[in-house]
């Protein structure tokens, strides 16, 4: 018996079920059947022209296609459009591969050993503390800037930025230190460590600014007494970058593993004391300290630039609203028409105003509907 497999796993168990038999049956019934798939377009053209010639089909003028808005990212990349900036900053720029502070690359600041005085003079006297911050785009700096432009005091602006620090913003230092310490201490080879993290569904914190990582890595390898944790992390990086080039050991991961190496091998702490520092969140304390100086720099910068109250542009907001609903009274019930919870109804008590709770789609919490 001949078995023929077709689309979606279908198979022909007899001659009548084969594609050629079906095509022959269609042709016998009067259908126009092309000899092959490549001739399908030509067959359609011939049938269409025949119908037009016999007056069965009367061609109509093709309507003009609707205008499709130009893609913003594409147009901006080509320089066709520009968008007004919502924020203004004069102290740092994190858009490129290397951070700039007052226009000076961070590598130059470090290599030339500017020192505290040099950095302060570089950043107009009082904004040098921003050296520890990436720029205005991160959530903490964004909050600080918005709060500063609302006219709040320095402490309020600082705390508004610090309150964004958590697992998503800033928690990577402690997380990276604990993850890599687990891999080294349990004797996992780097490949086993990567596979274990994947099976557990956990991310290995590792995307960031390569330049700052290279500077930190060079310093740790040249000056630390020992750096087994760093070498382990670099072996893990080789595996992750082979899967995706941008999965590099980021600045948070670099600081995390380097601090574990320093605490364990500097000779000032026992192994238990070093592990306790990591466990109680000491590394995130360093992050908070550095970010605090950066947020203060952003606050002072906004006040110096005399920036007004910030209002986010509405065209940058995606308004995800339910379909237009029409609340129709029917006896003792209100019917929600046009929303996802179609057919839902809520009783109306008495004859006065009635407050509906937000049960189901289309309801507005606290809205008051008049019974009729």
N, C-alpha and C positions, 0 to 999 in steps of 0.2 A: 504494500500500500504506500502511495506517495503522500508524504506529509508536507504541506506548504505553510510556512509561518508568515503572517502579515503584520499589520499594525497592532500595537498594544498587546502583543502576545497571542493574537488570534491564530488559529491553525485551521487548515482545510483537511478534513478527513476523507473527502471523496472528490471526484472530478467536478461535480456540480457546485462545490464550495470554493473552487479556485477562482482567482481573480480573472483569468481569461474566460472562464465559463460565465461569470457574472457580466463581463463586458459584452460577450456575445449575446447574452439574453437582453441586455439593455439595447443593443443595436437592433436586434430583431423586433423589439417593441417600438422602435422609431426614434430612440434617443441618439443624439450625436456623440459618438464615442471616439476620442482620439486614439491613434495607434500607440502612443506612449505619453507619458506625463509631459515630456518636452514639447509636444504638439498641442497641449491643452489651450494655450493662449491663442494659437492660430485657429483652432476649431471655434473658440468663442468669437473671434473676429469674423469668421465666415458666417456663423449663425446670425450675428448682429447685423451684418451688412445685408444679408438675405431678408431679414425682417424689416429693415429700413426700406429696402427696395420694393417690397410688397405692401408698404404702407402700414404694416402692423405696428411699427414703432415710429413715432414722430420725434426726431431729435430736438432737444431744447438747448438753449444757450447755457453754457456752463456758468453757474454763479461764481462771483469772485470769492476766493477762499478767505475765510476770516483772518484778520490780522493777529498773528501770534506775538505776544510781547517778547521783546528781546531778553534773553537770559542775563540777569544782572551780573553774575560772576564772570561770564564770558565777555560781556561788553566792557566791564571794568578792566579786565586783563588786557583787552585790545586798546584801552585808552579812549573808548568812545563816549563814556559817561564818567561823571564823578559824583560823589555823594558828600554832602556836608558832614563834617565831623561832629560827633556828639560830645566828645571829650577833648580837652587840650592839656598837654603835659609838656614840661620843659626839662625834665630831669632824667628820663630814661626811655629807651626804645628797645623793645624785645621782638620786633618783627622779623629780623633776619636770623642767620645762623649763629650770630654772636651778639650778646647784649651790649648796648651802648649806653654810657652814662655821660650826660652833657656832651654827647657826640664823640666820646672817646671809648674805643673798644675795651672790654674788661680785661682782655689779655695784656694790653698795653699798660693798664693801670697796675696789674700784678707784676708784670715783667720789669717795669721801670721802678717798682717799689715806691709808689707815690706816698704811701703812708697816710695817716689820718689828716695831717695838715694839708698835704697835696690834694687829697680828695675833697676836703672842705673848701679849699680855694677853687677847685675845679667846679664845684656845684654851687657857686655863689654864696659861700659863707655858711649857710645853715641847712642846705638840702643834701649834704654829703651822706647823711645817714641812709638815704635811699639806695645806697650801693647794695644793700642786702635784699632789695626787692626786684622782682622781674619786670614790673611795669604796671600800667593801669588796667590791663585786660583781665587779670585774675580776679576771682570773686571777692577776695578780701579787700584788695585795692579799690575795686569798683564800689563796694559798699562805703568805704572810707571817703571816696571822692564825692559820691552822691550825698552823703551826710554832711560833708564840708560845704558843698554848694547849697545845702539847705540852711546854712548859717549856724550849725551846731558848734559846740566848743570842741577843743582838741581831744579831751578824754572821751566824749561821746562818739566822736568820729573814729577814734582808735578802737574802742570796744565794738563798734558796729562791724569793723573789719575783722577783728579777732574772733567774733562769734561765728564766722563762716568756717573756721578751721575745724576739721574733723576728719573722718575717714576718706572723704572725697578730696579734700583740700588740706594737705599737710600731714595726714596720717600715714603717709608712705614711709617716713623715716623709721618709725617704730616697726611698721609692718615688714619692711624689707630686712631690717636687722633680725627680727624674729624668724622670718622665713628662711633666710640663708643660714642662720645659726642652727635651725632645725636640720637643714640638709647636711651641714658639716658634722654636727654632733651625733647624728644618727648613722653616719658613715655612708650616706647615699652618694653615688657618683653623680656628676652633673646631669647626665641623661636621665637617670632614675629620678632625680629631683624634679626635672621638668615634666616627666611623665606623671609623677605623683600629683603635682599641682594641677595638671590637666584633668586627671581622674577626679580630683576633689572639686573641680569646677572653680578653682581660685586663680586669680590673675597674679602673675609675677610682676610686681611693680617695676616697670622698666622702660619708660619713654621720656626723653627730656632733651636738654640742650647739650649737644656733644662737646662743645668747646669747654664749658665749665667742668664737665666730667673729665676731660683730658687733663686739665690743670690739676684737679683734685687727685686724679689717679697718679700722675707723675709725682706729686708731692708725697703721697702716701708711700709709694714704692721706694722713693729715695730716702725718706726720713723716718718711717716707722720701724720699730725694732723687728717686727714680723708682720706679715700680712697674708696669712693663709685664707682668711675669709674673703679678702679681695681677689686673690687668685682663683678661688672657687667661683666667685661671682662672674669673673671674666670668662671662665670656661662655660658657665651657663649662658653668658651673652653670645658666645660663638654658636651655641645651639639655637637660641632664639632668633638671631640675625640670619641664620641659614634658612629659617622659615619665612621671615619677613624682615627686610633690611632695616626698618626703623625701630625694631624691638631691641634697642640698645640699653645698656645699663644707665639709667637716668641719674640725675643729680641726687634725688632722694635715696635711690638705692646705693649710690656711691658713698654718700655720707653715712648711711646706715651700716654698711659692711665695714667701712673704714673705722668708724667709732667702736664697733665690736672688737676689731683688731687692736685698736689703741687701748681700750679698757682692759682687755685680757692680757696684753703683752707689755704694757708700759712699766710693770713692776710695782705700781702703787696700790693695786687692788688684788684681792684674791679672786679666784674664778667665781665664787659665789657672790661676791660683792659686784663684780662686773655684770653678771647675769641679772642681779637685782636692779641695777641701774637701767638696764634695757627693759625689764619687766614693768617697772613703775612709770615708764613714759618719759625718761629723761631726754631722749632724743627729740621728741616733739616739743619739749620745753625749749630746746635750742631753736627750733623752727619758729616758735612763737616769739622768742626774743628777737630774732633777725627780722621777722615780718613786722614786729612792732616798730622798729626803727624805720622800715620802709614805708609803713602806713603813715607815720608821722611826717616823713618827707613828702608824701602825696598831699597830706592835709595842708602843710605849709605852702606847697607849690600852688594849690588851688586858691588859697587865700591871697597869695602874692599876685596871681594872675587875675584876681578879682572876678572869678567865675560865678555866674548867677545860678538861680535855682534850676536844677536839672529836671527835665521832663523827657521821658523816652519817646522817640518818634513812633507814631502809631503805625506807619507803614512797615515797621520792623517787627510788628506783633502779629501773630497768626491768631485770629479770633475764631475759635472753634465753638460755634454756637449751635444749639439744636435747631431743627427745622422750625419755620414759623408756625406757632401754635395758635389756635383759635379756641378759646374756652367757651363752650356752649352750654348754657343752663338747660336742664331737662328735668322738670319736677323738682325732686329733692336732691338731685345729683348734678355735678359739673362734669362734663365730658371733655377730655383733652384730645383735640383733633390735630393731626399733623405731626405728633411727636412719636418717639420710639415706642412708648407705652400706649399704643393705640387701644382705645376701648376702655382705658382705665377711668374710674369714676370715684368721686369722693362725696360723701353726704354733706349737705348744707344744713347746719343747725339753726333753727329759728328763722327770722326774717331779716335780721340785721347783717352787719359785716361778719365774715367768717375767715379766720386765719388758717390757711392750709399748710401742712407740714410738707417737707421735701421728700415725699414718697414717690419714687418713680421718675421717669424721664420727663422733662418739660416743666416740672414744678419749680417755682422760684421760692427759696426759703424765706419765710416771713411775709410773703405776699398776701394781700387781703383782697378777697373777692366778695362782691356783694351778691347775696342771694336774691333771685327774682322769682 
